Amino acid sequence: MAVKIALIAGARPNFMKIAPLMHALTGDSAWDPILIHTGQHYDHNMSGQFFSDLEIAPPRYHLEVGSGSHAQQTAEIMKRLEPVLLESQPAAILVVGDVNSTVAGALVAAKLGIFVVHVEAGLRSFDRTMPEEINRVVTDSISDLLLITEESGRANLLREGIPAERIHAVGNLMIDSLKKNLTRAMESDVTKRLELPERYGLVTLHRPANVDDAGQLGEILGALEEIGKELPLIWPMHPRTRGRIESNGAVLPAGLRLTDPLGYLDFLCLQAKSAVVLTDSGGIQEETTVLRVPCLTLRDNTERPITIEHGSNRLAGTRKQSILAAWEDALRNPRTAMQPPLWDGQAAQRCKEVLARVLIRS
């Protein structure tokens, strides 16, 4: 009998991580993968288009949770997920990353006595003001199987008392998606459609600490204004970010061009062709490392230290002066990025092998 495993996704980065696993498990008679979309991201360009771009079937269940505060959204996911798990009776639930869907899924499953697998376990920024850090710590503490992308994850989990036999290095599922789809992405005409020059920079910004605080947002926009005088910048803007900027009455620099959120292939093409990426996203730190594109992370910390040790990432901080200093350093001292261990496009297969050893009884 096929082993039922529920895969939880809800926010844009989740789909790039879930897709390779869905491809690996679907069609294998040993597995019955059940994709559950929480609806944490509900805009078509934020999630819906990803199903076609990543060539995965629509979810078996769509919870349609939508937006809300962290507490409201997490609670609503838990409320809607519990009857789905009771109905489908999976042997295990698999959650990825660090969003509200991740911790909500893990909590519901753990309370129902369902085996919990956390992919991308052990990453730590050591900044408890980040909601994602709380989600990571809580999810790891109640997971039965912890699959890590980099060795810092193992060290963090061991320090927190997780038994070594529950931790397995599998690589990075997001990089599986990147390597599988990069050729298709590079065929996109997005730079032509957006009438971009040959050399441009790419901006993404969505973390509440950066967009909700008018002072901090002003510092970042001030730096982007200066960089934009040297390099045209394009910013595919998260709906929440657009709303916050409008409510704050922030004035966007002339050298900064906004677009609506883009599909996965279009955005990957923009990343690969950009001269620099300025972001507060964890996943983009990873993608730019593999693409060997300079990345300035608009934060004071990162839970992905391997992108600095092996990649093209620099911590730029959130103040105008620190961001401009990082920008000047990137121009003067370009880094040669290396592919981190196990970021080879085979993470899904390693995940499947670990899952088989643990969940399939011979």
Residue pairs with C-beta under 8 A, 6 or more apart in sequence:
2 29
2 30
2 31
2 32
3 30
3 31
3 32
3 91
3 92
3 359
3 360
4 32
4 34
4 88
4 89
4 90
4 91
4 92
5 25
5 31
5 32
5 33
5 34
5 90
5 91
5 92
5 93
5 94
5 117
5 355
5 359
6 34
6 36
6 84
6 85
6 88
6 90
6 92
6 93
6 94
6 105
6 109
6 114
7 18
7 21
7 22
7 33
7 34
7 35
7 36
7 93
7 94
7 96
8 14
8 36
8 38
8 81
8 93
8 94
8 95
8 96
8 101
8 102
8 105
9 15
9 17
9 18
9 35
9 36
9 37
9 38
9 59
9 96
9 101
10 37
10 38
10 39
10 40
10 41
10 47
10 63
10 65
10 77
10 99
10 100
10 101
11 40
11 41
11 46
11 47
11 97
11 99
11 100
11 101
12 41
12 46
12 47
12 50
13 97
13 99
13 174
13 281
13 282
13 283
14 96
14 97
14 99
14 101
14 102
15 47
15 50
15 51
15 54
15 56
15 264
16 50
16 54
16 173
16 174
16 177
16 178
16 264
16 283
17 96
17 97
17 119
17 120
17 173
17 174
17 177
18 35
18 56
18 96
18 173
19 50
19 54
19 55
19 56
19 176
19 177
20 173
20 176
20 177
20 180
20 347
20 348
21 33
21 94
21 119
21 173
21 348
21 351
21 352
22 33
22 35
22 56
22 57
23 55
23 56
23 348
24 348
24 349
24 351
24 352
25 31
25 33
25 352
26 33
26 57
28 352
30 356
30 360
34 60
34 61
34 88
34 90
35 56
35 57
35 59
35 60
35 61
36 59
36 60
36 61
36 62
36 63
36 81
36 84
36 105
37 47
37 59
37 61
37 62
37 63
38 63
38 65
38 77
38 80
38 81
38 101
38 104
38 105
39 47
39 62
39 63
39 64
39 65
39 66
40 65
40 73
40 77
40 99
40 100
40 101
41 47
42 64
42 65
42 66
42 67
43 239
43 261
45 260
45 261
45 262
45 263
46 238
46 239
46 261
49 263
49 264
50 263
50 264
51 57
51 58
53 181
53 263
53 264
53 265
54 177
54 181
54 264
60 88
61 84
61 88
63 77
63 80
63 81
63 84
64 80
65 73
65 76
65 77
65 80
66 73
66 76
67 73
67 240
68 76
70 100
70 131
73 100
73 104
74 100
74 103
74 104
75 104
77 100
77 101
77 104
77 105
78 104
78 107
78 108
81 104
81 105
81 108
82 108
82 112
85 93
85 108
85 109
85 112
85 114
86 112
90 114
91 114
91 115
91 359
92 114
92 115
92 116
92 117
92 355
92 359
93 105
93 106
93 108
93 109
93 114
93 115
93 116
93 117
94 117
94 118
94 119
94 355
95 101
95 102
95 103
95 105
95 106
95 116
95 117
95 118
95 119
95 139
96 102
96 118
96 119
96 120
96 173
97 119
97 120
98 120
98 123
98 132
98 133
98 135
98 136
98 139
98 282
98 303
99 132
99 135
100 131
100 135
102 118
102 135
102 139
103 134
103 135
103 138
103 139
106 116
106 118
106 138
106 139
106 142
106 143
107 138
107 142
109 115
109 116
110 116
110 142
115 144
115 145
115 359
116 139
116 142
116 143
116 144
116 145
117 143
117 144
117 145
117 146
117 147
117 355
118 139
118 140
118 143
118 145
118 146
118 147
119 147
119 170
119 173
119 351
120 147
120 148
120 149
120 153
120 172
120 173
121 136
121 139
121 140
121 143
121 146
121 147
121 148
121 153
121 157
121 167
122 140
122 146
122 148
122 152
122 153
122 154
122 155
122 156
122 157
122 167
123 136
123 149
123 150
123 152
123 153
123 156
123 282
123 303
123 304
124 133
124 136
124 137
124 152
124 156
124 303
125 132
125 133
125 299
125 301
125 302
125 303
126 133
126 301
127 133
127 300
127 301
128 134
129 209
130 207
130 209
131 208
132 282
132 303
133 303
136 303
137 160
140 146
140 157
140 160
140 162
141 160
143 166
144 166
145 166
145 168
145 354
145 355
145 358
146 153
146 157
146 162
146 166
146 167
146 168
147 168
147 169
147 170
147 351
147 354
148 154
148 157
148 167
148 168
148 169
148 170
149 169
149 170
149 171
149 172
149 286
149 306
149 342
149 343
149 347
150 172
150 304
150 305
150 306
150 340
150 341
151 169
151 306
151 341
152 305
152 306
153 167
154 167
154 169
157 167
158 164
158 167
168 350
168 354
169 342
170 342
170 347
170 350
170 351
170 354
171 341
171 342
171 343
171 344
171 346
171 347
171 350
172 286
172 340
172 342
172 343
172 347
173 347
173 348
173 351
174 283
174 286
174 287
175 286
175 287
175 290
175 343
175 344
175 345
175 347
176 345
176 346
176 347
176 348
177 264
178 268
178 287
178 290
178 291
179 290
179 344
179 345
180 345
181 264
181 265
181 268
182 268
182 272
184 265
185 264
185 265
185 266
185 268
185 269
185 272
186 269
186 272
188 265
188 266
188 269
190 262
190 266
190 269
190 270
191 269
191 270
191 273
194 234
194 257
194 259
196 232
196 234
197 232
199 231
199 232
199 275
200 231
200 232
200 233
200 234
200 273
200 274
200 275
201 227
201 228
201 231
201 232
201 233
201 234
201 274
201 275
201 276
201 277
201 278
202 233
202 234
202 235
202 270
202 271
202 274
202 276
202 277
202 278
202 279
203 224
203 233
203 234
203 235
203 256
203 277
203 278
203 279
204 235
204 236
204 238
204 277
204 278
204 279
204 280
204 281
204 284
205 211
205 220
205 235
205 238
205 241
205 278
205 279
205 280
205 298
206 238
206 240
206 241
206 280
206 281
207 280
207 299
209 216
209 318
210 216
210 217
210 220
210 280
210 298
210 299
210 318
211 217
211 240
211 241
211 244
211 245
212 244
214 248
214 250
216 318
217 244
217 245
217 248
217 250
218 250
219 318
219 319
219 320
219 323
220 298
220 318
220 320
220 323
221 250
221 251
221 252
221 253
221 256
222 320
223 319
223 320
223 323
223 324
223 327
224 233
224 253
224 255
224 256
224 278
225 253
225 254
225 255
225 256
226 320
226 324
227 233
227 255
227 278
227 323
227 324
227 327
228 253
228 254
228 255
228 256
229 255
231 255
231 275
231 276
232 255
232 257
233 255
233 256
233 257
233 278
234 256
234 257
234 258
234 259
234 270
235 256
235 257
235 258
235 259
236 258
236 259
236 260
236 261
236 262
236 267
236 270
237 245
237 258
237 259
237 260
237 261
238 261
239 261
242 258
245 252
252 258
262 270
268 287
271 277
271 284
271 287
271 288
271 291
271 293
272 291
272 293
274 293
275 293
275 294
276 293
276 294
276 295
276 296
276 327
276 330
277 284
277 288
277 293
277 294
277 295
277 296
278 295
278 296
278 298
278 316
278 323
279 285
279 288
279 295
279 296
279 297
279 298
280 297
280 298
280 299
282 302
282 303
282 304
284 295
285 295
285 297
285 302
285 304
285 307
285 311
285 313
286 304
286 307
286 311
286 343
288 294
288 295
288 307
288 311
288 312
288 313
289 295
289 306
289 307
289 310
289 311
289 312
289 313
289 337
289 339
289 340
289 343
290 311
290 337
290 339
290 343
292 312
292 336
292 337
293 312
294 312
294 314
294 330
294 334
294 335
295 307
295 311
295 312
295 313
295 314
296 313
296 314
296 316
296 323
296 326
296 327
296 330
297 313
297 314
297 315
297 316
298 316
298 317
298 318
298 323
299 315
299 316
299 317
299 318
300 315
300 317
300 318
301 315
302 308
302 313
302 315
304 313
306 340
307 313
307 340
308 314
308 315
310 337
310 338
310 339
310 340
311 335
311 337
311 338
311 340
312 335
312 337
314 326
314 329
314 330
314 335
315 326
316 322
316 323
316 325
316 326
316 327
317 323
317 326
342 350
